[in-house]
Amino acid sequence: MKAREIRELSDEDLLSQLAEEKESLMKIRFQAASSQLADVTTIRKARRDIARLMTVVSERSLVERSQTKPKTEQ
């Protein structure tokens, strides 16, 4: 997935996609451990997709926190 596609997802879709990708990575790791994985680069791709998803989740939480945090006057 591209970062642009990820940013277009809603919060619920983003979290469900993250859960799916984590589950997919677990399955890929099991295939690699049992020597059934044909293309070892799929592990790397899955990890990068998870990182992209987690980055967008953290960006959104930071924006949310900054909007709800009251600004102190000096």
PDB file of N, CA, C and O in Angstrom:
ATOM      1  N   MET A   1       0.836  -1.183   0.000  1.00  0.00           N
ATOM      2  CA  MET A   1       0.000   0.000   0.000  1.00  0.00           C
ATOM      3  C   MET A   1       0.882   1.248   0.000  1.00  0.00           C
ATOM      4  O   MET A   1       1.967   1.274   0.580  1.00  0.00           O
ATOM      5  N   LYS A   2       0.391   2.243  -0.648  1.00  0.00           N
ATOM      6  CA  LYS A   2       1.081   3.522  -0.678  1.00  0.00           C
ATOM      7  C   LYS A   2       0.613   4.375   0.500  1.00  0.00           C
ATOM      8  O   LYS A   2      -0.487   4.181   1.018  1.00  0.00           O
ATOM      9  N   ALA A   3       1.444   5.305   0.913  1.00  0.00           N
ATOM     10  CA  ALA A   3       1.101   6.176   2.035  1.00  0.00           C
ATOM     11  C   ALA A   3      -0.135   7.005   1.714  1.00  0.00           C
ATOM     12  O   ALA A   3      -0.950   7.267   2.598  1.00  0.00           O
ATOM     13  N   ARG A   4      -0.284   7.417   0.470  1.00  0.00           N
ATOM     14  CA  ARG A   4      -1.443   8.204   0.067  1.00  0.00           C
ATOM     15  C   ARG A   4      -2.727   7.398   0.253  1.00  0.00           C
ATOM     16  O   ARG A   4      -3.735   7.926   0.724  1.00  0.00           O
ATOM     17  N   GLU A   5      -2.686   6.120  -0.117  1.00  0.00           N
ATOM     18  CA  GLU A   5      -3.857   5.253   0.040  1.00  0.00           C
ATOM     19  C   GLU A   5      -4.194   5.061   1.522  1.00  0.00           C
ATOM     20  O   GLU A   5      -5.362   5.026   1.909  1.00  0.00           O
ATOM     21  N   ILE A   6      -3.162   4.939   2.328  1.00  0.00           N
ATOM     22  CA  ILE A   6      -3.358   4.706   3.759  1.00  0.00           C
ATOM     23  C   ILE A   6      -3.991   5.928   4.407  1.00  0.00           C
ATOM     24  O   ILE A   6      -4.885   5.794   5.242  1.00  0.00           O
ATOM     25  N   ARG A   7      -3.539   7.111   4.033  1.00  0.00           N
ATOM     26  CA  ARG A   7      -4.066   8.340   4.630  1.00  0.00           C
ATOM     27  C   ARG A   7      -5.524   8.577   4.262  1.00  0.00           C
ATOM     28  O   ARG A   7      -6.223   9.300   4.971  1.00  0.00           O
ATOM     29  N   GLU A   8      -5.992   7.992   3.183  1.00  0.00           N
ATOM     30  CA  GLU A   8      -7.382   8.153   2.764  1.00  0.00           C
ATOM     31  C   GLU A   8      -8.333   7.257   3.553  1.00  0.00           C
ATOM     32  O   GLU A   8      -9.547   7.452   3.494  1.00  0.00           O
ATOM     33  N   LEU A   9      -7.807   6.281   4.287  1.00  0.00           N
ATOM     34  CA  LEU A   9      -8.642   5.363   5.055  1.00  0.00           C
ATOM     35  C   LEU A   9      -9.209   6.051   6.294  1.00  0.00           C
ATOM     36  O   LEU A   9      -8.607   6.975   6.841  1.00  0.00           O
ATOM     37  N   SER A  10     -10.366   5.585   6.718  1.00  0.00           N
ATOM     38  CA  SER A  10     -10.935   6.081   7.970  1.00  0.00           C
ATOM     39  C   SER A  10     -10.187   5.423   9.135  1.00  0.00           C
ATOM     40  O   SER A  10      -9.415   4.485   8.939  1.00  0.00           O
ATOM     41  N   ASP A  11     -10.425   5.923  10.334  1.00  0.00           N
ATOM     42  CA  ASP A  11      -9.729   5.386  11.507  1.00  0.00           C
ATOM     43  C   ASP A  11     -10.032   3.902  11.716  1.00  0.00           C
ATOM     44  O   ASP A  11      -9.133   3.116  12.015  1.00  0.00           O
ATOM     45  N   GLU A  12     -11.310   3.523  11.554  1.00  0.00           N
ATOM     46  CA  GLU A  12     -11.694   2.125  11.758  1.00  0.00           C
ATOM     47  C   GLU A  12     -11.058   1.232  10.692  1.00  0.00           C
ATOM     48  O   GLU A  12     -10.560   0.147  10.994  1.00  0.00           O
ATOM     49  N   ASP A  13     -11.081   1.701   9.444  1.00  0.00           N
ATOM     50  CA  ASP A  13     -10.476   0.924   8.359  1.00  0.00           C
ATOM     51  C   ASP A  13      -8.970   0.800   8.547  1.00  0.00           C
ATOM     52  O   ASP A  13      -8.373  -0.233   8.246  1.00  0.00           O
ATOM     53  N   LEU A  14      -8.375   1.865   9.047  1.00  0.00           N
ATOM     54  CA  LEU A  14      -6.933   1.868   9.275  1.00  0.00           C
ATOM     55  C   LEU A  14      -6.539   0.820  10.319  1.00  0.00           C
ATOM     56  O   LEU A  14      -5.582   0.070  10.128  1.00  0.00           O
ATOM     57  N   LEU A  15      -7.277   0.781  11.404  1.00  0.00           N
ATOM     58  CA  LEU A  15      -6.974  -0.183  12.462  1.00  0.00           C
ATOM     59  C   LEU A  15      -7.253  -1.621  12.017  1.00  0.00           C
ATOM     60  O   LEU A  15      -6.517  -2.537  12.383  1.00  0.00           O
ATOM     61  N   SER A  16      -8.308  -1.818  11.234  1.00  0.00           N
ATOM     62  CA  SER A  16      -8.596  -3.171  10.755  1.00  0.00           C
ATOM     63  C   SER A  16      -7.539  -3.617   9.740  1.00  0.00           C
ATOM     64  O   SER A  16      -7.150  -4.785   9.727  1.00  0.00           O
ATOM     65  N   GLN A  17      -7.079  -2.705   8.901  1.00  0.00           N
ATOM     66  CA  GLN A  17      -6.025  -3.030   7.942  1.00  0.00           C
ATOM     67  C   GLN A  17      -4.728  -3.370   8.669  1.00  0.00           C
ATOM     68  O   GLN A  17      -4.002  -4.276   8.259  1.00  0.00           O
ATOM     69  N   LEU A  18      -4.438  -2.647   9.744  1.00  0.00           N
ATOM     70  CA  LEU A  18      -3.248  -2.919  10.539  1.00  0.00           C
ATOM     71  C   LEU A  18      -3.316  -4.322  11.147  1.00  0.00           C
ATOM     72  O   LEU A  18      -2.325  -5.052  11.135  1.00  0.00           O
ATOM     73  N   ALA A  19      -4.465  -4.693  11.668  1.00  0.00           N
ATOM     74  CA  ALA A  19      -4.636  -6.028  12.248  1.00  0.00           C
ATOM     75  C   ALA A  19      -4.479  -7.109  11.181  1.00  0.00           C
ATOM     76  O   ALA A  19      -3.873  -8.150  11.434  1.00  0.00           O
ATOM     77  N   GLU A  20      -5.021  -6.864   9.993  1.00  0.00           N
ATOM     78  CA  GLU A  20      -4.896  -7.830   8.903  1.00  0.00           C
ATOM     79  C   GLU A  20      -3.438  -7.999   8.474  1.00  0.00           C
ATOM     80  O   GLU A  20      -2.982  -9.116   8.225  1.00  0.00           O
ATOM     81  N   GLU A  21      -2.722  -6.895   8.390  1.00  0.00           N
ATOM     82  CA  GLU A  21      -1.321  -6.956   7.973  1.00  0.00           C
ATOM     83  C   GLU A  21      -0.470  -7.688   9.010  1.00  0.00           C
ATOM     84  O   GLU A  21       0.434  -8.441   8.648  1.00  0.00           O
ATOM     85  N   LYS A  22      -0.751  -7.474  10.288  1.00  0.00           N
ATOM     86  CA  LYS A  22      -0.009  -8.174  11.336  1.00  0.00           C
ATOM     87  C   LYS A  22      -0.272  -9.674  11.276  1.00  0.00           C
ATOM     88  O   LYS A  22       0.640 -10.482  11.451  1.00  0.00           O
ATOM     89  N   GLU A  23      -1.519 -10.037  11.028  1.00  0.00           N
ATOM     90  CA  GLU A  23      -1.864 -11.450  10.902  1.00  0.00           C
ATOM     91  C   GLU A  23      -1.195 -12.060   9.670  1.00  0.00           C
ATOM     92  O   GLU A  23      -0.713 -13.192   9.703  1.00  0.00           O
ATOM     93  N   SER A  24      -1.176 -11.299   8.602  1.00  0.00           N
ATOM     94  CA  SER A  24      -0.532 -11.753   7.374  1.00  0.00           C
ATOM     95  C   SER A  24       0.964 -11.976   7.591  1.00  0.00           C
ATOM     96  O   SER A  24       1.527 -12.959   7.108  1.00  0.00           O
ATOM     97  N   LEU A  25       1.600 -11.065   8.316  1.00  0.00           N
ATOM     98  CA  LEU A  25       3.027 -11.205   8.602  1.00  0.00           C
ATOM     99  C   LEU A  25       3.296 -12.462   9.424  1.00  0.00           C
ATOM    100  O   LEU A  25       4.282 -13.162   9.194  1.00  0.00           O
ATOM    101  N   MET A  26       2.422 -12.743  10.378  1.00  0.00           N
ATOM    102  CA  MET A  26       2.589 -13.943  11.192  1.00  0.00           C
ATOM    103  C   MET A  26       2.525 -15.196  10.320  1.00  0.00           C
ATOM    104  O   MET A  26       3.326 -16.116  10.488  1.00  0.00           O
ATOM    105  N   LYS A  27       1.569 -15.231   9.386  1.00  0.00           N
ATOM    106  CA  LYS A  27       1.438 -16.373   8.489  1.00  0.00           C
ATOM    107  C   LYS A  27       2.669 -16.512   7.586  1.00  0.00           C
ATOM    108  O   LYS A  27       3.144 -17.618   7.330  1.00  0.00           O
ATOM    109  N   ILE A  28       3.170 -15.379   7.115  1.00  0.00           N
ATOM    110  CA  ILE A  28       4.360 -15.398   6.253  1.00  0.00           C
ATOM    111  C   ILE A  28       5.560 -15.920   7.027  1.00  0.00           C
ATOM    112  O   ILE A  28       6.370 -16.674   6.488  1.00  0.00           O
ATOM    113  N   ARG A  29       5.676 -15.523   8.284  1.00  0.00           N
ATOM    114  CA  ARG A  29       6.799 -16.010   9.103  1.00  0.00           C
ATOM    115  C   ARG A  29       6.709 -17.513   9.327  1.00  0.00           C
ATOM    116  O   ARG A  29       7.727 -18.204   9.311  1.00  0.00           O
ATOM    117  N   PHE A  30       5.501 -18.023   9.534  1.00  0.00           N
ATOM    118  CA  PHE A  30       5.334 -19.466   9.686  1.00  0.00           C
ATOM    119  C   PHE A  30       5.727 -20.195   8.399  1.00  0.00           C
ATOM    120  O   PHE A  30       6.363 -21.248   8.443  1.00  0.00           O
ATOM    121  N   GLN A  31       5.345 -19.629   7.263  1.00  0.00           N
ATOM    122  CA  GLN A  31       5.728 -20.237   5.988  1.00  0.00           C
ATOM    123  C   GLN A  31       7.235 -20.229   5.813  1.00  0.00           C
ATOM    124  O   GLN A  31       7.804 -21.198   5.311  1.00  0.00           O
ATOM    125  N   ALA A  32       7.883 -19.158   6.217  1.00  0.00           N
ATOM    126  CA  ALA A  32       9.335 -19.070   6.099  1.00  0.00           C
ATOM    127  C   ALA A  32      10.021 -20.077   7.012  1.00  0.00           C
ATOM    128  O   ALA A  32      11.032 -20.673   6.641  1.00  0.00           O
ATOM    129  N   ALA A  33       9.472 -20.263   8.197  1.00  0.00           N
ATOM    130  CA  ALA A  33      10.065 -21.205   9.143  1.00  0.00           C
ATOM    131  C   ALA A  33       9.927 -22.640   8.676  1.00  0.00           C
ATOM    132  O   ALA A  33      10.780 -23.477   8.972  1.00  0.00           O
ATOM    133  N   SER A  34       8.858 -22.932   7.947  1.00  0.00           N
ATOM    134  CA  SER A  34       8.650 -24.295   7.469  1.00  0.00           C
ATOM    135  C   SER A  34       9.137 -24.478   6.027  1.00  0.00           C
ATOM    136  O   SER A  34       8.814 -25.474   5.378  1.00  0.00           O
ATOM    137  N   SER A  35       9.907 -23.524   5.538  1.00  0.00           N
ATOM    138  CA  SER A  35      10.508 -23.566   4.189  1.00  0.00           C
ATOM    139  C   SER A  35       9.471 -23.668   3.078  1.00  0.00           C
ATOM    140  O   SER A  35       9.725 -24.303   2.054  1.00  0.00           O
ATOM    141  N   GLN A  36       8.318 -23.059   3.263  1.00  0.00           N
ATOM    142  CA  GLN A  36       7.268 -23.059   2.243  1.00  0.00           C
ATOM    143  C   GLN A  36       7.152 -21.712   1.546  1.00  0.00           C
ATOM    144  O   GLN A  36       6.331 -21.550   0.643  1.00  0.00           O
ATOM    145  N   LEU A  37       7.961 -20.751   1.952  1.00  0.00           N
ATOM    146  CA  LEU A  37       7.875 -19.407   1.397  1.00  0.00           C
ATOM    147  C   LEU A  37       8.740 -19.327   0.141  1.00  0.00           C
ATOM    148  O   LEU A  37       9.948 -19.563   0.187  1.00  0.00           O
ATOM    149  N   ALA A  38       8.108 -18.992  -0.970  1.00  0.00           N
ATOM    150  CA  ALA A  38       8.829 -18.926  -2.239  1.00  0.00           C
ATOM    151  C   ALA A  38       9.603 -17.620  -2.373  1.00  0.00           C
ATOM    152  O   ALA A  38      10.739 -17.618  -2.847  1.00  0.00           O
ATOM    153  N   ASP A  39       8.999 -16.515  -1.961  1.00  0.00           N
ATOM    154  CA  ASP A  39       9.624 -15.201  -2.123  1.00  0.00           C
ATOM    155  C   ASP A  39       9.862 -14.590  -0.746  1.00  0.00           C
ATOM    156  O   ASP A  39       8.913 -14.193  -0.069  1.00  0.00           O
ATOM    157  N   VAL A  40      11.112 -14.513  -0.335  1.00  0.00           N
ATOM    158  CA  VAL A  40      11.439 -14.030   1.003  1.00  0.00           C
ATOM    159  C   VAL A  40      11.257 -12.519   1.137  1.00  0.00           C
ATOM    160  O   VAL A  40      11.251 -12.000   2.253  1.00  0.00           O
ATOM    161  N   THR A  41      11.111 -11.816   0.041  1.00  0.00           N
ATOM    162  CA  THR A  41      10.925 -10.369   0.123  1.00  0.00           C
ATOM    163  C   THR A  41       9.526 -10.001   0.617  1.00  0.00           C
ATOM    164  O   THR A  41       9.277  -8.843   0.952  1.00  0.00           O
ATOM    165  N   THR A  42       8.624 -10.956   0.666  1.00  0.00           N
ATOM    166  CA  THR A  42       7.278 -10.655   1.161  1.00  0.00           C
ATOM    167  C   THR A  42       7.307 -10.287   2.642  1.00  0.00           C
ATOM    168  O   THR A  42       6.462  -9.520   3.103  1.00  0.00           O
ATOM    169  N   ILE A  43       8.265 -10.823   3.388  1.00  0.00           N
ATOM    170  CA  ILE A  43       8.402 -10.462   4.801  1.00  0.00           C
ATOM    171  C   ILE A  43       8.736  -8.979   4.908  1.00  0.00           C
ATOM    172  O   ILE A  43       8.136  -8.249   5.697  1.00  0.00           O
ATOM    173  N   ARG A  44       9.682  -8.557   4.121  1.00  0.00           N
ATOM    174  CA  ARG A  44      10.110  -7.161   4.134  1.00  0.00           C
ATOM    175  C   ARG A  44       8.969  -6.224   3.716  1.00  0.00           C
ATOM    176  O   ARG A  44       8.766  -5.173   4.324  1.00  0.00           O
ATOM    177  N   LYS A  45       8.243  -6.610   2.692  1.00  0.00           N
ATOM    178  CA  LYS A  45       7.121  -5.797   2.219  1.00  0.00           C
ATOM    179  C   LYS A  45       6.038  -5.689   3.279  1.00  0.00           C
ATOM    180  O   LYS A  45       5.473  -4.615   3.488  1.00  0.00           O
ATOM    181  N   ALA A  46       5.750  -6.792   3.945  1.00  0.00           N
ATOM    182  CA  ALA A  46       4.713  -6.791   4.978  1.00  0.00           C
ATOM    183  C   ALA A  46       5.127  -5.908   6.156  1.00  0.00           C
ATOM    184  O   ALA A  46       4.309  -5.165   6.699  1.00  0.00           O
ATOM    185  N   ARG A  47       6.393  -5.993   6.546  1.00  0.00           N
ATOM    186  CA  ARG A  47       6.878  -5.170   7.646  1.00  0.00           C
ATOM    187  C   ARG A  47       6.807  -3.688   7.299  1.00  0.00           C
ATOM    188  O   ARG A  47       6.480  -2.864   8.153  1.00  0.00           O
ATOM    189  N   ARG A  48       7.109  -3.350   6.064  1.00  0.00           N
ATOM    190  CA  ARG A  48       7.050  -1.946   5.646  1.00  0.00           C
ATOM    191  C   ARG A  48       5.617  -1.435   5.598  1.00  0.00           C
ATOM    192  O   ARG A  48       5.349  -0.289   5.959  1.00  0.00           O
ATOM    193  N   ASP A  49       4.697  -2.287   5.152  1.00  0.00           N
ATOM    194  CA  ASP A  49       3.288  -1.895   5.149  1.00  0.00           C
ATOM    195  C   ASP A  49       2.797  -1.640   6.570  1.00  0.00           C
ATOM    196  O   ASP A  49       2.067  -0.680   6.818  1.00  0.00           O
ATOM    197  N   ILE A  50       3.199  -2.504   7.500  1.00  0.00           N
ATOM    198  CA  ILE A  50       2.819  -2.327   8.899  1.00  0.00           C
ATOM    199  C   ILE A  50       3.402  -1.026   9.439  1.00  0.00           C
ATOM    200  O   ILE A  50       2.726  -0.292  10.160  1.00  0.00           O
ATOM    201  N   ALA A  51       4.641  -0.744   9.093  1.00  0.00           N
ATOM    202  CA  ALA A  51       5.274   0.496   9.552  1.00  0.00           C
ATOM    203  C   ALA A  51       4.547   1.714   9.003  1.00  0.00           C
ATOM    204  O   ALA A  51       4.354   2.695   9.722  1.00  0.00           O
ATOM    205  N   ARG A  52       4.141   1.665   7.739  1.00  0.00           N
ATOM    206  CA  ARG A  52       3.400   2.783   7.155  1.00  0.00           C
ATOM    207  C   ARG A  52       2.072   2.996   7.882  1.00  0.00           C
ATOM    208  O   ARG A  52       1.696   4.126   8.194  1.00  0.00           O
ATOM    209  N   LEU A  53       1.373   1.894   8.146  1.00  0.00           N
ATOM    210  CA  LEU A  53       0.092   1.986   8.843  1.00  0.00           C
ATOM    211  C   LEU A  53       0.274   2.550  10.251  1.00  0.00           C
ATOM    212  O   LEU A  53      -0.499   3.405  10.683  1.00  0.00           O
ATOM    213  N   MET A  54       1.283   2.080  10.957  1.00  0.00           N
ATOM    214  CA  MET A  54       1.515   2.548  12.316  1.00  0.00           C
ATOM    215  C   MET A  54       1.933   4.014  12.332  1.00  0.00           C
ATOM    216  O   MET A  54       1.612   4.736  13.276  1.00  0.00           O
ATOM    217  N   THR A  55       2.638   4.457  11.312  1.00  0.00           N
ATOM    218  CA  THR A  55       3.036   5.853  11.218  1.00  0.00           C
ATOM    219  C   THR A  55       1.817   6.752  11.084  1.00  0.00           C
ATOM    220  O   THR A  55       1.729   7.786  11.746  1.00  0.00           O
ATOM    221  N   VAL A  56       0.881   6.365  10.235  1.00  0.00           N
ATOM    222  CA  VAL A  56      -0.326   7.166  10.053  1.00  0.00           C
ATOM    223  C   VAL A  56      -1.167   7.161  11.323  1.00  0.00           C
ATOM    224  O   VAL A  56      -1.749   8.184  11.681  1.00  0.00           O
ATOM    225  N   VAL A  57      -1.237   6.024  12.007  1.00  0.00           N
ATOM    226  CA  VAL A  57      -1.978   5.953  13.268  1.00  0.00           C
ATOM    227  C   VAL A  57      -1.364   6.911  14.290  1.00  0.00           C
ATOM    228  O   VAL A  57      -2.088   7.641  14.967  1.00  0.00           O
ATOM    229  N   SER A  58      -0.039   6.913  14.403  1.00  0.00           N
ATOM    230  CA  SER A  58       0.605   7.798  15.376  1.00  0.00           C
ATOM    231  C   SER A  58       0.474   9.260  14.974  1.00  0.00           C
ATOM    232  O   SER A  58       0.321  10.121  15.840  1.00  0.00           O
ATOM    233  N   GLU A  59       0.530   9.559  13.678  1.00  0.00           N
ATOM    234  CA  GLU A  59       0.324  10.935  13.220  1.00  0.00           C
ATOM    235  C   GLU A  59      -1.062  11.431  13.622  1.00  0.00           C
ATOM    236  O   GLU A  59      -1.215  12.547  14.118  1.00  0.00           O
ATOM    237  N   ARG A  60      -2.056  10.597  13.406  1.00  0.00           N
ATOM    238  CA  ARG A  60      -3.429  10.990  13.740  1.00  0.00           C
ATOM    239  C   ARG A  60      -3.605  11.173  15.236  1.00  0.00           C
ATOM    240  O   ARG A  60      -4.324  12.076  15.665  1.00  0.00           O
ATOM    241  N   SER A  61      -2.967  10.337  16.035  1.00  0.00           N
ATOM    242  CA  SER A  61      -3.102  10.486  17.484  1.00  0.00           C
ATOM    243  C   SER A  61      -2.405  11.751  17.971  1.00  0.00           C
ATOM    244  O   SER A  61      -2.881  12.398  18.904  1.00  0.00           O
ATOM    245  N   LEU A  62      -1.285  12.112  17.351  1.00  0.00           N
ATOM    246  CA  LEU A  62      -0.606  13.349  17.723  1.00  0.00           C
ATOM    247  C   LEU A  62      -1.453  14.572  17.373  1.00  0.00           C
ATOM    248  O   LEU A  62      -1.537  15.523  18.151  1.00  0.00           O
ATOM    249  N   VAL A  63      -2.073  14.538  16.208  1.00  0.00           N
ATOM    250  CA  VAL A  63      -2.940  15.646  15.805  1.00  0.00           C
ATOM    251  C   VAL A  63      -4.127  15.743  16.747  1.00  0.00           C
ATOM    252  O   VAL A  63      -4.527  16.838  17.143  1.00  0.00           O
ATOM    253  N   GLU A  64      -4.678  14.617  17.099  1.00  0.00           N
ATOM    254  CA  GLU A  64      -5.827  14.585  18.001  1.00  0.00           C
ATOM    255  C   GLU A  64      -5.458  15.139  19.373  1.00  0.00           C
ATOM    256  O   GLU A  64      -6.220  15.901  19.968  1.00  0.00           O
ATOM    257  N   ARG A  65      -4.287  14.752  19.870  1.00  0.00           N
ATOM    258  CA  ARG A  65      -3.839  15.239  21.173  1.00  0.00           C
ATOM    259  C   ARG A  65      -3.568  16.738  21.152  1.00  0.00           C
ATOM    260  O   ARG A  65      -3.883  17.443  22.110  1.00  0.00           O
ATOM    261  N   SER A  66      -2.989  17.222  20.064  1.00  0.00           N
ATOM    262  CA  SER A  66      -2.677  18.651  19.996  1.00  0.00           C
ATOM    263  C   SER A  66      -3.947  19.495  19.892  1.00  0.00           C
ATOM    264  O   SER A  66      -3.962  20.644  20.332  1.00  0.00           O
ATOM    265  N   GLN A  67      -5.002  18.941  19.321  1.00  0.00           N
ATOM    266  CA  GLN A  67      -6.253  19.679  19.213  1.00  0.00           C
ATOM    267  C   GLN A  67      -7.020  19.699  20.523  1.00  0.00           C
ATOM    268  O   GLN A  67      -7.737  20.661  20.797  1.00  0.00           O
ATOM    269  N   THR A  68      -6.889  18.667  21.335  1.00  0.00           N
ATOM    270  CA  THR A  68      -7.625  18.601  22.591  1.00  0.00           C
ATOM    271  C   THR A  68      -6.843  19.209  23.752  1.00  0.00           C
ATOM    272  O   THR A  68      -7.431  19.548  24.780  1.00  0.00           O
ATOM    273  N   LYS A  69      -5.554  19.348  23.606  1.00  0.00           N
ATOM    274  CA  LYS A  69      -4.714  19.884  24.674  1.00  0.00           C
ATOM    275  C   LYS A  69      -4.910  21.396  24.776  1.00  0.00           C
ATOM    276  O   LYS A  69      -4.737  22.105  23.784  1.00  0.00           O
ATOM    277  N   PRO A  70      -5.266  21.895  25.949  1.00  0.00           N
ATOM    278  CA  PRO A  70      -5.436  23.344  26.084  1.00  0.00           C
ATOM    279  C   PRO A  70      -4.070  24.040  26.062  1.00  0.00           C
ATOM    280  O   PRO A  70      -3.100  23.571  26.657  1.00  0.00           O
ATOM    281  N   LYS A  71      -4.031  25.153  25.370  1.00  0.00           N
ATOM    282  CA  LYS A  71      -2.791  25.911  25.284  1.00  0.00           C
ATOM    283  C   LYS A  71      -2.667  26.808  26.504  1.00  0.00           C
ATOM    284  O   LYS A  71      -3.617  27.488  26.893  1.00  0.00           O
ATOM    285  N   THR A  72      -1.493  26.798  27.094  1.00  0.00           N
ATOM    286  CA  THR A  72      -1.257  27.638  28.258  1.00  0.00           C
ATOM    287  C   THR A  72      -0.758  28.996  27.790  1.00  0.00           C
ATOM    288  O   THR A  72       0.050  29.093  26.866  1.00  0.00           O
ATOM    289  N   GLU A  73      -1.246  30.031  28.433  1.00  0.00           N
ATOM    290  CA  GLU A  73      -0.837  31.371  28.079  1.00  0.00           C
ATOM    291  C   GLU A  73       0.329  31.783  28.960  1.00  0.00           C
ATOM    292  O   GLU A  73       0.394  31.436  30.139  1.00  0.00           O
ATOM    293  N   GLN A  74       1.237  32.521  28.370  1.00  0.00           N
ATOM    294  CA  GLN A  74       2.412  32.962  29.127  1.00  0.00           C
ATOM    295  C   GLN A  74       2.365  34.417  29.392  1.00  0.00           C
ATOM    296  O   GLN A  74       3.275  34.960  30.019  1.00  0.00           O
TER     297      GLN A  74
END
